């Protein structure tokens, strides 16, 4: 597990943090899922085989929707 620091717009962060707290969602897991989905999209767009370890860690990544989990905030 890696601890990373990101610079985020304060308003966006507060809104998403509030949403996660209200819904009992782990913000870290949501960010990890978003990044995992982006990695898969990148690999697929380049015609590469997706690393099974990425998918194994997040089974929900096996079937991707056309929208990522943070589409409302982008």
C-alpha positions in Angstrom: 0.0 0.0 0.0 1.3 3.4 -0.9 0.5 6.7 0.7 0.3 9.4 -1.9 -0.5 13.1 -1.8 -2.6 14.8 -4.4 -3.5 18.5 -5.0 -7.2 18.7 -5.4 -9.7 21.5 -5.8 -11.0 22.1 -2.3 -14.7 22.4 -3.4 -14.6 19.2 -5.3 -12.8 17.4 -2.5 -15.3 18.6 0.1 -18.3 17.6 -2.0 -16.9 14.2 -2.7 -15.8 13.6 0.8 -19.2 14.6 2.1 -20.8 12.1 -0.4 -18.5 9.3 0.7 -19.2 9.9 4.4 -22.9 10.0 3.8 -22.9 6.8 1.8 -20.3 5.0 4.0 -17.9 4.8 1.0 -14.1 4.7 1.4 -12.8 7.6 -0.6 -9.4 5.8 -0.9 -11.0 2.8 -2.4 -13.0 5.0 -4.8 -9.8 6.7 -6.0 -8.0 3.3 -6.3 -10.9 2.0 -8.4 -10.9 5.0 -10.6 -7.1 4.7 -11.2 -7.5 1.0 -11.8 -10.2 1.6 -14.4 -8.1 4.2 -16.1 -5.1 1.8 -16.3 -7.4 -0.8 -17.9 -8.8 1.8 -20.4 -5.2 2.8 -21.3 -4.1 -0.7 -21.8 -7.2 -1.6 -23.9 -6.8 1.5 -26.1 -3.2 0.4 -26.8 -4.3 -3.2 -27.6 -2.4 -4.6 -24.6 -3.4 -7.5 -22.4 -4.7 -6.3 -19.1 -2.6 -7.2 -16.1 -4.7 -9.8 -14.2 -3.4 -8.6 -10.9 -5.1 -5.2 -11.4 -8.4 -6.9 -12.2 -8.0 -9.5 -9.4 -7.6 -6.7 -6.8 -10.9 -5.1 -8.0 -13.3 -7.6 -9.4 -15.7 -4.8 -10.3 -13.1 -3.8 -13.0 -13.9 -6.9 -15.1 -16.8 -5.2 -16.6 -16.3 -1.5 -17.3 -19.1 1.0 -17.9 -18.5 3.8 -20.3 -18.4 6.2 -17.4 -15.9 6.0 -14.6 -16.9 6.3 -11.0 -16.0 9.9 -10.7 -17.6 11.2 -13.9 -19.8 13.6 -12.0 -16.7 15.4 -10.6 -14.6 15.6 -13.8 
